[in-house]
Amino acid sequence: MKYILDTHAFLWALFNPDKLSKATIQTIISQENSIAVSVITFWEISLKYSIGKLDLSGIKPDDLPGFANKTGFEIAQISPDEVATFYKLPRLGHRDAFDRLLIWQAIQQKRILISKDNSFNEYKDYGLQMHW
């Protein structure tokens, strides 16, 4: 199966795995699954870090792609077509642009989004598959 980590799930997998559900840990460690981190996640982390909304405890956002690779996570690129068609995702209750773009990427790339955020459930009718 193909999965993509929400930003909090990525950071927890690296630094606070005890915050992940048992099912999520099993999914991440299973050799049968492909686990990806989106470039959107790196952008979100870098932005929040730069404005002081995120503390990475002594590391910098530049280090995270290397950590992802060392952990065995794939880096999921977003295509020009995916970005250009983003307008097709309805604006429901969730307004965070990073989250919505990540939802759209998961739908378009047919990846299951690993997230604890229950507000994403409103996008299941539009093709979003979730796991926690």
C-alpha positions as protocol buffer text, in pm:
chain_id: "A"
residue {
  index: 1
  type: MET
  ca { x: 0 y: 0 z: 0 }
}
residue {
  index: 2
  type: LYS
  ca { x: 105 y: 358 z: -65 }
}
residue {
  index: 3
  type: TYR
  ca { x: 84 y: 604 z: 225 }
}
residue {
  index: 4
  type: ILE
  ca { x: 171 y: 968 z: 280 }
}
residue {
  index: 5
  type: LEU
  ca { x: 239 y: 1120 z: 621 }
}
residue {
  index: 6
  type: ASP
  ca { x: 66 y: 1432 z: 746 }
}
residue {
  index: 7
  type: THR
  ca { x: 315 y: 1683 z: 887 }
}
residue {
  index: 8
  type: HIS
  ca { x: 248 y: 1599 z: 1251 }
}
residue {
  index: 9
  type: ALA
  ca { x: 273 y: 1225 z: 1176 }
}
residue {
  index: 10
  type: PHE
  ca { x: 611 y: 1278 z: 1009 }
}
residue {
  index: 11
  type: LEU
  ca { x: 748 y: 1480 z: 1300 }
}
residue {
  index: 12
  type: TRP
  ca { x: 611 y: 1233 z: 1555 }
}
residue {
  index: 13
  type: ALA
  ca { x: 758 y: 939 z: 1362 }
}
residue {
  index: 14
  type: LEU
  ca { x: 1099 y: 1106 z: 1385 }
}
residue {
  index: 15
  type: PHE
  ca { x: 1092 y: 1259 z: 1732 }
}
residue {
  index: 16
  type: ASN
  ca { x: 791 y: 1135 z: 1934 }
}
residue {
  index: 17
  type: PRO
  ca { x: 687 y: 790 z: 1808 }
}
residue {
  index: 18
  type: ASP
  ca { x: 496 y: 732 z: 2133 }
}
residue {
  index: 19
  type: LYS
  ca { x: 236 y: 982 z: 2001 }
}
residue {
  index: 20
  type: LEU
  ca { x: 160 y: 754 z: 1704 }
}
residue {
  index: 21
  type: SER
  ca { x: -114 y: 493 z: 1725 }
}
residue {
  index: 22
  type: LYS
  ca { x: -10 y: 128 z: 1734 }
}
residue {
  index: 23
  type: ALA
  ca { x: -176 y: 74 z: 1396 }
}
residue {
  index: 24
  type: THR
  ca { x: 20 y: 364 z: 1249 }
}
residue {
  index: 25
  type: ILE
  ca { x: 349 y: 231 z: 1383 }
}
residue {
  index: 26
  type: GLN
  ca { x: 275 y: -111 z: 1234 }
}
residue {
  index: 27
  type: THR
  ca { x: 190 y: 49 z: 899 }
}
residue {
  index: 28
  type: ILE
  ca { x: 511 y: 253 z: 897 }
}
residue {
  index: 29
  type: ILE
  ca { x: 740 y: -38 z: 986 }
}
residue {
  index: 30
  type: SER
  ca { x: 579 y: -289 z: 749 }
}
residue {
  index: 31
  type: GLN
  ca { x: 809 y: -367 z: 457 }
}
residue {
  index: 32
  type: GLU
  ca { x: 498 y: -414 z: 240 }
}
residue {
  index: 33
  type: ASN
  ca { x: 411 y: -44 z: 256 }
}
residue {
  index: 34
  type: SER
  ca { x: 555 y: 259 z: 84 }
}
residue {
  index: 35
  type: ILE
  ca { x: 562 y: 554 z: 323 }
}
residue {
  index: 36
  type: ALA
  ca { x: 612 y: 900 z: 176 }
}
residue {
  index: 37
  type: VAL
  ca { x: 668 y: 1252 z: 305 }
}
residue {
  index: 38
  type: SER
  ca { x: 545 y: 1527 z: 77 }
}
residue {
  index: 39
  type: VAL
  ca { x: 755 y: 1823 z: -28 }
}
residue {
  index: 40
  type: ILE
  ca { x: 453 y: 2019 z: 99 }
}
residue {
  index: 41
  type: THR
  ca { x: 539 y: 1898 z: 449 }
}
residue {
  index: 42
  type: PHE
  ca { x: 895 y: 2032 z: 422 }
}
residue {
  index: 43
  type: TRP
  ca { x: 759 y: 2365 z: 301 }
}
residue {
  index: 44
  type: GLU
  ca { x: 507 y: 2383 z: 588 }
}
residue {
  index: 45
  type: ILE
  ca { x: 773 y: 2299 z: 848 }
}
residue {
  index: 46
  type: SER
  ca { x: 1016 y: 2553 z: 704 }
}
residue {
  index: 47
  type: LEU
  ca { x: 754 y: 2828 z: 705 }
}
residue {
  index: 48
  type: LYS
  ca { x: 637 y: 2757 z: 1061 }
}
residue {
  index: 49
  type: TYR
  ca { x: 997 y: 2736 z: 1180 }
}
residue {
  index: 50
  type: SER
  ca { x: 1084 y: 3070 z: 1019 }
}
residue {
  index: 51
  type: ILE
  ca { x: 797 y: 3254 z: 1190 }
}
residue {
  index: 52
  type: GLY
  ca { x: 861 y: 3093 z: 1529 }
}
residue {
  index: 53
  type: LYS
  ca { x: 557 y: 2865 z: 1537 }
}
residue {
  index: 54
  type: LEU
  ca { x: 764 y: 2546 z: 1541 }
}
residue {
  index: 55
  type: ASP
  ca { x: 1064 y: 2445 z: 1750 }
}
residue {
  index: 56
  type: LEU
  ca { x: 1266 y: 2153 z: 1615 }
}
residue {
  index: 57
  type: SER
  ca { x: 1482 y: 2107 z: 1927 }
}
residue {
  index: 58
  type: GLY
  ca { x: 1823 y: 2189 z: 1790 }
}
residue {
  index: 59
  type: ILE
  ca { x: 1783 y: 2082 z: 1429 }
}
residue {
  index: 60
  type: LYS
  ca { x: 1688 y: 2290 z: 1127 }
}
residue {
  index: 61
  type: PRO
  ca { x: 1429 y: 2228 z: 858 }
}
residue {
  index: 62
  type: ASP
  ca { x: 1715 y: 2167 z: 611 }
}
residue {
  index: 63
  type: ASP
  ca { x: 1800 y: 1847 z: 803 }
}
residue {
  index: 64
  type: LEU
  ca { x: 1458 y: 1687 z: 764 }
}
residue {
  index: 65
  type: PRO
  ca { x: 1481 y: 1555 z: 405 }
}
residue {
  index: 66
  type: GLY
  ca { x: 1796 y: 1367 z: 510 }
}
residue {
  index: 67
  type: PHE
  ca { x: 1619 y: 1229 z: 818 }
}
residue {
  index: 68
  type: ALA
  ca { x: 1331 y: 1117 z: 596 }
}
residue {
  index: 69
  type: ASN
  ca { x: 1571 y: 935 z: 363 }
}
residue {
  index: 70
  type: LYS
  ca { x: 1756 y: 769 z: 653 }
}
residue {
  index: 71
  type: THR
  ca { x: 1425 y: 651 z: 793 }
}
residue {
  index: 72
  type: GLY
  ca { x: 1337 y: 496 z: 458 }
}
residue {
  index: 73
  type: PHE
  ca { x: 1060 y: 740 z: 373 }
}
residue {
  index: 74
  type: GLU
  ca { x: 1010 y: 829 z: 9 }
}
residue {
  index: 75
  type: ILE
  ca { x: 990 y: 1198 z: -84 }
}
residue {
  index: 76
  type: ALA
  ca { x: 662 y: 1260 z: -268 }
}
residue {
  index: 77
  type: GLN
  ca { x: 687 y: 1537 z: -527 }
}
residue {
  index: 78
  type: ILE
  ca { x: 378 y: 1727 z: -634 }
}
residue {
  index: 79
  type: SER
  ca { x: 325 y: 1767 z: -1006 }
}
residue {
  index: 80
  type: PRO
  ca { x: 231 y: 2082 z: -1196 }
}
residue {
  index: 81
  type: ASP
  ca { x: -100 y: 1917 z: -1289 }
}
residue {
  index: 82
  type: GLU
  ca { x: -177 y: 1842 z: -925 }
}
residue {
  index: 83
  type: VAL
  ca { x: -107 y: 2202 z: -826 }
}
residue {
  index: 84
  type: ALA
  ca { x: -302 y: 2343 z: -1123 }
}
residue {
  index: 85
  type: THR
  ca { x: -610 y: 2130 z: -1045 }
}
residue {
  index: 86
  type: PHE
  ca { x: -606 y: 2204 z: -670 }
}
residue {
  index: 87
  type: TYR
  ca { x: -902 y: 2440 z: -719 }
}
residue {
  index: 88
  type: LYS
  ca { x: -1121 y: 2131 z: -773 }
}
residue {
  index: 89
  type: LEU
  ca { x: -1097 y: 2033 z: -407 }
}
residue {
  index: 90
  type: PRO
  ca { x: -1404 y: 2184 z: -240 }
}
residue {
  index: 91
  type: ARG
  ca { x: -1351 y: 2428 z: 45 }
}
residue {
  index: 92
  type: LEU
  ca { x: -1527 y: 2256 z: 328 }
}
residue {
  index: 93
  type: GLY
  ca { x: -1465 y: 2333 z: 694 }
}
residue {
  index: 94
  type: HIS
  ca { x: -1090 y: 2285 z: 674 }
}
residue {
  index: 95
  type: ARG
  ca { x: -907 y: 2600 z: 562 }
}
residue {
  index: 96
  type: ASP
  ca { x: -537 y: 2532 z: 619 }
}
residue {
  index: 97
  type: ALA
  ca { x: -379 y: 2558 z: 273 }
}
residue {
  index: 98
  type: PHE
  ca { x: -96 y: 2314 z: 351 }
}
residue {
  index: 99
  type: ASP
  ca { x: -339 y: 2051 z: 479 }
}
residue {
  index: 100
  type: ARG
  ca { x: -574 y: 2096 z: 186 }
}
residue {
  index: 101
  type: LEU
  ca { x: -291 y: 2067 z: -67 }
}
residue {
  index: 102
  type: LEU
  ca { x: -166 y: 1754 z: 110 }
}
residue {
  index: 103
  type: ILE
  ca { x: -519 y: 1610 z: 98 }
}
residue {
  index: 104
  type: TRP
  ca { x: -536 y: 1686 z: -275 }
}
residue {
  index: 105
  type: GLN
  ca { x: -196 y: 1526 z: -333 }
}
residue {
  index: 106
  type: ALA
  ca { x: -304 y: 1212 z: -144 }
}
residue {
  index: 107
  type: ILE
  ca { x: -623 y: 1188 z: -351 }
}
residue {
  index: 108
  type: GLN
  ca { x: -447 y: 1249 z: -683 }
}
residue {
  index: 109
  type: GLN
  ca { x: -159 y: 1009 z: -612 }
}
residue {
  index: 110
  type: LYS
  ca { x: -394 y: 746 z: -466 }
}
residue {
  index: 111
  type: ARG
  ca { x: -207 y: 743 z: -136 }
}
residue {
  index: 112
  type: ILE
  ca { x: -359 y: 682 z: 205 }
}
residue {
  index: 113
  type: LEU
  ca { x: -307 y: 983 z: 429 }
}
residue {
  index: 114
  type: ILE
  ca { x: -171 y: 899 z: 774 }
}
residue {
  index: 115
  type: SER
  ca { x: -315 y: 1166 z: 1002 }
}
residue {
  index: 116
  type: LYS
  ca { x: -476 y: 1201 z: 1342 }
}
residue {
  index: 117
  type: ASP
  ca { x: -671 y: 1506 z: 1220 }
}
residue {
  index: 118
  type: ASN
  ca { x: -1037 y: 1399 z: 1219 }
}
residue {
  index: 119
  type: SER
  ca { x: -1142 y: 1714 z: 1032 }
}
residue {
  index: 120
  type: PHE
  ca { x: -995 y: 1556 z: 717 }
}
residue {
  index: 121
  type: ASN
  ca { x: -1277 y: 1299 z: 720 }
}
residue {
  index: 122
  type: GLU
  ca { x: -1501 y: 1546 z: 539 }
}
residue {
  index: 123
  type: TYR
  ca { x: -1292 y: 1481 z: 226 }
}
residue {
  index: 124
  type: LYS
  ca { x: -1357 y: 1107 z: 217 }
}
residue {
  index: 125
  type: ASP
  ca { x: -1649 y: 1163 z: -21 }
}
residue {
  index: 126
  type: TYR
  ca { x: -1396 y: 1320 z: -263 }
}
residue {
  index: 127
  type: GLY
  ca { x: -1161 y: 1022 z: -264 }
}
residue {
  index: 128
  type: LEU
  ca { x: -948 y: 1073 z: 45 }
}
residue {
  index: 129
  type: GLN
  ca { x: -844 y: 756 z: 223 }
}
residue {
  index: 130
  type: MET
  ca { x: -715 y: 792 z: 576 }
}
residue {
  index: 131
  type: HIS
  ca { x: -535 y: 583 z: 833 }
}
residue {
  index: 132
  type: TRP
  ca { x: -455 y: 629 z: 1199 }
}
